[in-house]
Amino acid sequence: MNLGIIKKALPWWAKIAAKIVLARLPLGYGLWKRLGLFEHGQMQSIDYAQRIFQEHYRRVNPPDGFVGLELGPGDSLLSAIVANKSGAAKTWMVDAGNFANQDIEMYQLADKHLAATKGGDLLLENVQTLPQVLQVYNAAYLTEGLASLKTIASNSVDFVWSQAVLEHVREHEFLDSMKEIHRILKADGKCSHSIDLKDHLGGALNNLRFSDKVWESNFMTSSGFYTNRIRYSEMNNLFKEAGFEVDVLEQSNWEKLPTALNKIDKKYRELGEKELLIQGFTVILTPVKV
């Protein structure tokens, strides 16, 4: 049977149990990715990477020669090529681990595709390593999350974007991460973030079944299904606390709760159904003028 079909057929609790076991086997992320068991996004498709980047780019409309930063590039660094072709002078790619595909052919094919559709020379014909790809496109790949953000100069970035990433930032690091993004952003810079508030076990609210003590334990957070469970109102308040003006462009809601309210931990039940019905949103963040 197709592995994708098996994954979809598994109930949420079986997915948790399977990932807890599999995450502790001495196998690298690359193998799990090939098996389709652990994945950090869909960015290995140039069409997808280009579409997602352009969605964020159009919302912000950064200046020519902008410095960009993608938070959580995931499985590939194709956004660095797309950003460069869209006028970026430099692109930072910041993630919580080294998840990017090292297959040079993938980047070369993207280079050819964009040269054909956007014009310009082929730049990656003779490269042999991912660092060489990054050097050609004046991009940097940092893989230590919050610690990496702290190494970037203040007031140096025009445009920050992320796609279904902020919900994965560890809860205890979320506010500090947003403060670091505020620090590195120029006064007239902007952020565009699309945030997925569903659980990443089956698209419901099964991640809210657990107490904070259980969910935030190292045992759970290291098992490949972690989301920080920061809900819509709290996340927007944290954006503001970090120093941002918040402009919510889109918000999507369930018609009814996908997980029974009586199965949800008390902390989240007390938020009320209106809050829990929000499954995702897109937001523009702008530094508050002082």
ABEGO torsion letter per residue (X at the ends): XBAAAAAAABBAAAAAAAAAAAAABBBBAAAAAAAGABBBEAAABAAAAAAAAAAAAAAAGBBBGBBBBBBGAEABAAAAAAAAAAGBABBBBBBABBABBABAAAAAAAAAAAAAAAEEBBAAAABABAAAAAAAAGBBBBAAEAAAAAABBBGABABBBBBGAAAABBAAAAAAAAAAAAAABBAABBBBBBBBABBAAGGBAAAAABBAAAAABAAAAAAGABBAGBBAAAAAAAAAAAGBBBBBABBBBBABBABBAAABBAAAAAAEAAAAABAEBBBBBBBBBX
